Amino acid sequence: MKDLLSFIVTSLVTKPDAVVIDEQKVDGGITLNLTVDPSDMGLIIGKSGQTIRAIRRLLTVRAIAENVRINLQLTEPQGESKSESQESSEESAS
């Protein structure tokens, strides 16, 4: 699963070196946590979430073939975007 997701995502993003996939096996299922560069988040989500839904569908097809459950989580990247949101919330609180 991880290799399929890695292939799809690195083909879509502008910074493939920033792609991090964490795979956890839980109760007969697999949870994949995907982290990409903040500038690539829009590419992965797509217009109205179409791209991430398509990626999830592809993973589901493979999961059905392997008789497992799959869950894909797109995690917010740690870095500038999070610190900027914290600064803006601190300014509004003052």
DSSP file (Angstrom, degrees, kcal/mol; ACC not computed):
  #  RESIDUE AA STRUCTURE BP1 BP2  ACC     N-H-->O    O-->H-N    N-H-->O    O-->H-N    TCO  KAPPA ALPHA  PHI   PSI    X-CA   Y-CA   Z-CA
    1    1 A M     >        0   0    0      0, 0.0     4,-2.5     0, 0.0     5,-0.2   0.000 360.0 360.0 360.0 -46.2    0.0    0.0    0.0
    2    2 A K  H  >  +     0   0    0      1,-0.2     4,-2.4     2,-0.2     5,-0.2   0.876 360.0  51.7 -60.5 -38.5    2.7    2.4    1.0
    3    3 A D  H  > S+     0   0    0      2,-0.2     4,-2.2     1,-0.2    -1,-0.2   0.887 109.7  49.0 -67.9 -38.3    4.5    1.9   -2.3
    4    4 A L  H  > S+     0   0    0      2,-0.2     4,-2.2     1,-0.2    -2,-0.2   0.940 113.5  46.2 -64.3 -47.6    1.4    2.6   -4.4
    5    5 A L  H  X S+     0   0    0     -4,-2.5     4,-2.7     1,-0.2     5,-0.3   0.901 111.7  52.1 -61.9 -41.7    0.7    5.8   -2.4
    6    6 A S  H  X S+     0   0    0     -4,-2.4     4,-2.4    -5,-0.2     5,-0.3   0.915 109.6  49.2 -61.1 -43.8    4.3    6.9   -2.6
    7    7 A F  H  X S+     0   0    0     -4,-2.2     4,-1.1     2,-0.2    -2,-0.2   0.928 114.5  44.5 -61.8 -46.2    4.3    6.5   -6.4
    8    8 A I  H  X S+     0   0    0     -4,-2.2     4,-0.9     2,-0.2    -2,-0.2   0.946 117.1  43.3 -64.9 -49.5    1.0    8.4   -6.9
    9    9 A V  H >X S+     0   0    0     -4,-2.7     4,-2.2     1,-0.2     3,-0.9   0.916 111.6  51.4 -68.6 -44.5    1.9   11.3   -4.5
   10   10 A T  H 3< S+     0   0    0     -4,-2.4    -1,-0.2    -5,-0.3    -2,-0.2   0.778 107.8  55.5 -66.1 -23.3    5.5   11.8   -5.7
   11   11 A S  H 3< S+     0   0    0     -4,-1.1    -1,-0.3    -5,-0.3    -2,-0.2   0.757 113.1  41.8 -75.5 -24.3    4.2   12.0   -9.2
   12   12 A L  H << S+     0   0    0     -3,-0.9    -2,-0.2    -4,-0.9    -1,-0.1   0.837 100.1  77.3 -91.4 -36.4    1.8   14.8   -8.3
   13   13 A V     <  -     0   0    0     -4,-2.2    27,-0.0     1,-0.1    28,-0.0  -0.253  67.6-138.5 -82.2 163.0    3.8   17.1   -6.0
   14   14 A T  S    S+     0   0    0      1,-0.2    -1,-0.1    23,-0.1    -4,-0.0   0.683 101.3  44.3 -88.9 -20.9    6.5   19.6   -6.9
   15   15 A K    >   +     0   0    0      1,-0.1     3,-1.5    22,-0.1    22,-0.3  -0.719  63.2 169.8-123.6  80.3    8.7   18.6   -3.9
   16   16 A P  G >  S+     0   0    0      0, 0.0     3,-1.1     0, 0.0    -1,-0.1   0.727  73.5  66.8 -66.1 -20.6    8.8   14.8   -3.8
   17   17 A D  G 3  S+     0   0    0      1,-0.2    -7,-0.0    -7,-0.1    -2,-0.0   0.738  95.0  58.4 -70.2 -21.0   11.6   14.8   -1.2
   18   18 A A  G <  S+     0   0    0     -3,-1.5     2,-0.4     2,-0.0    -1,-0.2   0.468  78.7 112.8 -87.7  -2.0    9.2   16.3    1.3
   19   19 A V    <   -     0   0    0     -3,-1.1     2,-0.4    -4,-0.2    17,-0.2  -0.587  43.6-178.1 -76.6 125.8    6.7   13.4    1.1
   20   20 A V  E     -A   35   0A   0     15,-2.8    15,-2.6    -2,-0.4     2,-0.5  -0.992   6.5-171.4-127.2 127.2    6.5   11.4    4.3
   21   21 A I  E     -A   34   0A   0     -2,-0.4     2,-0.6    13,-0.2    13,-0.2  -0.975   3.3-166.5-122.4 122.1    4.3    8.3    4.6
   22   22 A D  E     -A   33   0A   0     11,-2.4    11,-2.7    -2,-0.5     2,-0.5  -0.935   8.7-160.6-109.1 120.7    3.8    6.7    8.0
   23   23 A E  E     +A   32   0A   0     -2,-0.6     2,-0.4     9,-0.2     9,-0.2  -0.880  10.4 179.8-107.0 128.8    2.2    3.2    7.8
   24   24 A Q  E     -A   31   0A   0      7,-2.6     7,-3.2    -2,-0.5     2,-0.6  -0.994  18.7-146.1-128.6 131.2    0.5    1.6   10.9
   25   25 A K  E     +A   30   0A   0     -2,-0.4     2,-0.4     5,-0.2     5,-0.2  -0.864  27.1 170.7 -98.6 121.8   -1.1   -1.8   10.9
   26   26 A V  E >   -A   29   0A   0      3,-2.4     3,-1.7    -2,-0.6    -2,-0.1  -0.986  58.2 -26.1-137.6 122.9   -4.1   -1.9   13.3
   27   27 A D  T 3  S-     0   0    0     -2,-0.4     3,-0.1     1,-0.3    -1,-0.1   0.851 125.6 -42.3  46.6  53.4   -6.8   -4.6   13.8
   28   28 A G  T 3  S+     0   0    0      1,-0.3    41,-1.1    40,-0.1    -1,-0.3   0.617 125.7  91.0  73.6  11.6   -6.6   -6.1   10.3
   29   29 A G  E <   -Ab  26  69A   0     -3,-1.7    -3,-2.4    39,-0.2     2,-0.4  -0.835  68.2-128.5-132.6 170.9   -6.4   -2.7    8.6
   30   30 A I  E     -Ab  25  70A   0     39,-2.9    41,-2.1    -2,-0.3     2,-0.5  -0.983  11.8-161.3-125.4 131.3   -3.7   -0.3    7.5
   31   31 A T  E     -Ab  24  71A   0     -7,-3.2    -7,-2.6    -2,-0.4     2,-0.5  -0.961   8.4-165.2-111.2 125.0   -3.6    3.4    8.4
   32   32 A L  E     -Ab  23  72A   0     39,-3.2    41,-3.2    -2,-0.5     2,-0.6  -0.947   4.3-160.6-111.5 125.3   -1.5    5.6    6.2
   33   33 A N  E     -Ab  22  73A   0    -11,-2.7   -11,-2.4    -2,-0.5     2,-0.5  -0.930  12.1-162.1-105.3 117.6   -0.6    9.1    7.4
   34   34 A L  E     -Ab  21  74A   0     39,-3.3    41,-2.5    -2,-0.6     2,-0.4  -0.872  10.2-178.7-106.3 127.6    0.5   11.3    4.5
   35   35 A T  E     +A   20   0A   0    -15,-2.6   -15,-2.8    -2,-0.5     2,-0.3  -0.994   7.5 172.4-125.4 129.5    2.5   14.5    5.0
   36   36 A V        -     0   0    0     39,-0.5   -17,-0.1    -2,-0.4     5,-0.1  -0.786  44.3 -73.1-126.6 171.2    3.5   16.7    2.1
   37   37 A D    >>  -     0   0    0    -22,-0.3     3,-1.9    -2,-0.3     4,-0.6  -0.355  46.5-117.4 -61.1 143.2    5.1   20.2    1.7
   38   38 A P  G >4 S+     0   0    0      0, 0.0     3,-0.9     0, 0.0     4,-0.4   0.830 115.3  56.9 -55.2 -32.6    2.7   23.0    2.6
   39   39 A S  G 34 S+     0   0    0      1,-0.2     4,-0.2     2,-0.1     3,-0.2   0.700 106.4  50.5 -72.6 -17.0    2.9   24.3   -0.9
   40   40 A D  G <> S+     0   0    0     -3,-1.9     4,-1.9     1,-0.1    -1,-0.2   0.453  81.4  93.2 -97.4  -2.8    1.8   21.0   -2.3
   41   41 A M  H <X S+     0   0    0     -3,-0.9     4,-2.5    -4,-0.6     5,-0.3   0.905  85.1  51.7 -58.4 -42.4   -1.3   20.5    0.0
   42   42 A G  H  > S+     0   0    0     -4,-0.4     4,-2.6     1,-0.2    -1,-0.2   0.860 107.5  52.8 -63.5 -35.9   -3.6   22.1   -2.7
   43   43 A L  H  4 S+     0   0    0     -4,-0.2    -1,-0.2    -3,-0.2    -2,-0.2   0.895 112.3  44.5 -66.3 -39.7   -2.3   19.7   -5.3
   44   44 A I  H  < S+     0   0    0     -4,-1.9    -2,-0.2     1,-0.2    11,-0.2   0.894 117.8  43.0 -73.5 -40.6   -3.0   16.7   -3.2
   45   45 A I  H  < S-     0   0    0     -4,-2.5     7,-1.3    -5,-0.2     6,-0.8   0.936  95.2-170.7 -71.4 -45.8   -6.4   17.8   -2.1
   46   46 A G    ><  -     0   0    0     -4,-2.6     3,-1.7    -5,-0.3     2,-0.4  -0.050  41.6 -29.1  79.2 174.2   -7.5   19.1   -5.5
   47   47 A K  G >  S-     0   0    0      1,-0.3     3,-1.6     2,-0.2     4,-0.1  -0.498 135.0 -11.5 -67.6 121.5  -10.5   21.1   -6.5
   48   48 A S  G 3  S-     0   0    0     -2,-0.4    -1,-0.3     1,-0.3    -2,-0.1   0.722 125.4 -65.9  57.7  24.6  -13.3   20.2   -4.0
   49   49 A G  G <> S+     0   0    0     -3,-1.7     4,-1.9     3,-0.0    -1,-0.3   0.642  97.2 136.3  79.0  14.5  -11.2   17.3   -2.7
   50   50 A Q  H <>  +     0   0    0     -3,-1.6     4,-2.0     1,-0.2    -4,-0.2   0.881  67.6  50.1 -64.7 -39.6  -11.4   15.4   -6.0
   51   51 A T  H  > S+     0   0    0     -6,-0.8     4,-2.3     2,-0.2    -5,-0.2   0.937 111.7  45.6 -68.5 -46.4   -7.7   14.4   -6.1
   52   52 A I  H  > S+     0   0    0     -7,-1.3     4,-2.3     1,-0.2    -1,-0.2   0.871 112.8  52.3 -66.2 -34.8   -7.5   13.0   -2.5
   53   53 A R  H  X S+     0   0    0     -4,-1.9     4,-2.2    -8,-0.3    -1,-0.2   0.897 109.0  49.8 -65.8 -38.9  -10.8   11.1   -3.0
   54   54 A A  H  X S+     0   0    0     -4,-2.0     4,-2.2     2,-0.2    -2,-0.2   0.900 110.3  50.0 -65.6 -40.3   -9.4    9.6   -6.2
   55   55 A I  H  X S+     0   0    0     -4,-2.3     4,-2.2     1,-0.2    -2,-0.2   0.919 110.6  50.1 -63.1 -43.2   -6.2    8.5   -4.4
   56   56 A R  H  X S+     0   0    0     -4,-2.3     4,-2.2     1,-0.2    -2,-0.2   0.885 109.0  52.3 -62.8 -38.3   -8.4    7.0   -1.6
   57   57 A R  H  X S+     0   0    0     -4,-2.2     4,-2.2     2,-0.2    -1,-0.2   0.916 108.6  49.9 -64.2 -42.6  -10.4    5.1   -4.2
   58   58 A L  H  X S+     0   0    0     -4,-2.2     4,-1.8     1,-0.2    -2,-0.2   0.912 111.8  48.1 -61.9 -42.2   -7.3    3.6   -5.8
   59   59 A L  H  X S+     0   0    0     -4,-2.2     4,-2.4     1,-0.2    -1,-0.2   0.871 109.4  54.0 -65.7 -36.0   -6.0    2.5   -2.4
   60   60 A T  H  X S+     0   0    0     -4,-2.2     4,-2.5     2,-0.2    -2,-0.2   0.896 105.1  53.6 -65.2 -40.1   -9.4    1.0   -1.6
   61   61 A V  H  X S+     0   0    0     -4,-2.2     4,-1.7     1,-0.2    -1,-0.2   0.930 112.7  43.4 -60.4 -45.3   -9.4   -1.1   -4.8
   62   62 A R  H  X S+     0   0    0     -4,-1.8     4,-1.7     1,-0.2    -1,-0.2   0.875 111.7  54.5 -67.9 -36.4   -6.0   -2.5   -3.9
   63   63 A A  H  X>S+     0   0    0     -4,-2.4     5,-2.4     1,-0.2     4,-0.6   0.888 106.7  51.2 -64.9 -38.4   -7.1   -3.0   -0.3
   64   64 A I  H ><5S+     0   0    0     -4,-2.5     3,-0.7     1,-0.2    -1,-0.2   0.903 108.7  51.6 -64.2 -40.7  -10.1   -5.0   -1.5
   65   65 A A  H 3<5S+     0   0    0     -4,-1.7    -1,-0.2     1,-0.2    -2,-0.2   0.841 115.5  41.4 -64.2 -32.6   -7.8   -7.2   -3.6
   66   66 A E  H 3<5S-     0   0    0     -4,-1.7    -1,-0.2     2,-0.1    -2,-0.2   0.413 111.3-122.7 -94.8   0.4   -5.6   -7.8   -0.5
   67   67 A N  T <<5S+     0   0    0     -3,-0.7     2,-0.3    -4,-0.6    -3,-0.2   0.905  70.6 116.5  59.2  47.2   -8.6   -8.3    1.8
   68   68 A V      < -     0   0    0     -5,-2.4     2,-0.4    -8,-0.1    -1,-0.2  -0.890  65.5-112.4-133.3 166.0   -7.6   -5.5    4.2
   69   69 A R  E     -b   29   0A   0    -41,-1.1   -39,-2.9    -2,-0.3     2,-0.4  -0.799  30.9-159.5 -98.2 145.7   -9.1   -2.2    5.3
   70   70 A I  E     -b   30   0A   0     -2,-0.4     2,-0.4   -41,-0.2   -39,-0.2  -0.970  12.3-176.2-128.9 142.2   -7.3    1.0    4.4
   71   71 A N  E     -b   31   0A   0    -41,-2.1   -39,-3.2    -2,-0.4     2,-0.5  -0.982   8.2-162.2-137.2 123.9   -7.5    4.5    5.9
   72   72 A L  E     -b   32   0A   0     -2,-0.4     2,-0.5   -41,-0.2   -39,-0.2  -0.933   6.2-171.8-111.0 122.3   -5.6    7.4    4.4
   73   73 A Q  E     -b   33   0A   0    -41,-3.2   -39,-3.3    -2,-0.5     2,-0.8  -0.954  14.5-150.2-113.1 127.4   -5.1   10.5    6.6
   74   74 A L  E     -b   34   0A   0     -2,-0.5     2,-0.2   -41,-0.2   -39,-0.2  -0.863  23.4-156.3 -95.5 107.9   -3.6   13.7    5.1
   75   75 A T        -     0   0    0    -41,-2.5   -39,-0.5    -2,-0.8     3,-0.0  -0.595  20.4-108.2 -90.8 147.4   -1.8   15.3    8.0
   76   76 A E        -     0   0    0     -2,-0.2    -1,-0.1   -41,-0.1   -41,-0.0  -0.551  41.7-114.0 -71.3 128.7   -1.1   19.0    8.2
   77   77 A P        -     0   0    0      0, 0.0     2,-0.4     0, 0.0     5,-0.3  -0.347  23.8-120.5 -67.0 143.4    2.6   19.6    7.7
   78   78 A Q  S    S+     0   0    0      3,-0.1     2,-0.3     4,-0.1     3,-0.0  -0.673  73.3  56.4 -80.4 133.5    4.6   21.0   10.6
   79   79 A G  S  > S-     0   0    0     -2,-0.4     4,-1.8     1,-0.1     3,-0.4  -0.993  98.7  -2.8 151.6-141.7    6.3   24.2    9.8
   80   80 A E  H  > S+     0   0    0     -2,-0.3     4,-2.5     1,-0.2     5,-0.2   0.868 120.9  55.7 -60.6 -44.1    5.5   27.7    8.6
   81   81 A S  H  > S+     0   0    0      1,-0.2     4,-1.6     2,-0.2    -1,-0.2   0.870 109.9  46.5 -62.3 -36.6    1.8   27.4    8.1
   82   82 A K  H  > S+     0   0    0     -3,-0.4     4,-1.8    -5,-0.3    -1,-0.2   0.914 113.0  48.0 -72.2 -42.6    1.1   26.2   11.6
   83   83 A S  H  X S+     0   0    0     -4,-1.8     4,-2.1     1,-0.2    -2,-0.2   0.861 110.2  53.4 -67.6 -33.9    3.3   28.9   13.2
   84   84 A E  H  X S+     0   0    0     -4,-2.5     4,-2.2     1,-0.2    -1,-0.2   0.901 108.4  49.5 -65.5 -40.5    1.6   31.6   11.1
   85   85 A S  H  X S+     0   0    0     -4,-1.6     4,-1.7    -5,-0.2    -2,-0.2   0.856 110.4  50.8 -68.1 -33.4   -1.9   30.4   12.3
   86   86 A Q  H  X S+     0   0    0     -4,-1.8     4,-2.0     2,-0.2    -1,-0.2   0.901 109.8  50.3 -68.2 -40.5   -0.7   30.5   15.9
   87   87 A E  H  X S+     0   0    0     -4,-2.1     4,-2.2     1,-0.2    -2,-0.2   0.909 110.1  49.5 -64.0 -42.1    0.6   34.1   15.5
   88   88 A S  H  X S+     0   0    0     -4,-2.2     4,-1.9     1,-0.2    -1,-0.2   0.866 110.7  49.8 -67.5 -34.6   -2.6   35.3   13.9
   89   89 A S  H  X S+     0   0    0     -4,-1.7     4,-1.3     2,-0.2    -1,-0.2   0.857 110.3  51.1 -71.2 -33.3   -4.7   33.7   16.8
   90   90 A E  H  X S+     0   0    0     -4,-2.0     4,-1.0     2,-0.2    -2,-0.2   0.880 109.6  50.4 -68.3 -37.5   -2.4   35.4   19.3
   91   91 A E  H  < S+     0   0    0     -4,-2.2     3,-0.5     1,-0.2    -2,-0.2   0.895 110.0  49.2 -66.6 -39.7   -2.9   38.8   17.6
   92   92 A S  H  < S+     0   0    0     -4,-1.9    -1,-0.2     1,-0.2    -2,-0.2   0.783 106.7  56.9 -70.7 -25.7   -6.6   38.4   17.6
   93   93 A A  H  <        0   0    0     -4,-1.3    -1,-0.2     1,-0.2    -2,-0.2   0.750 360.0 360.0 -75.1 -24.3   -6.6   37.5   21.3
   94   94 A S     <        0   0    0     -4,-1.0    -1,-0.2    -3,-0.5    -2,-0.2   0.475 360.0 360.0 -77.1 360.0   -4.8   40.8   22.3
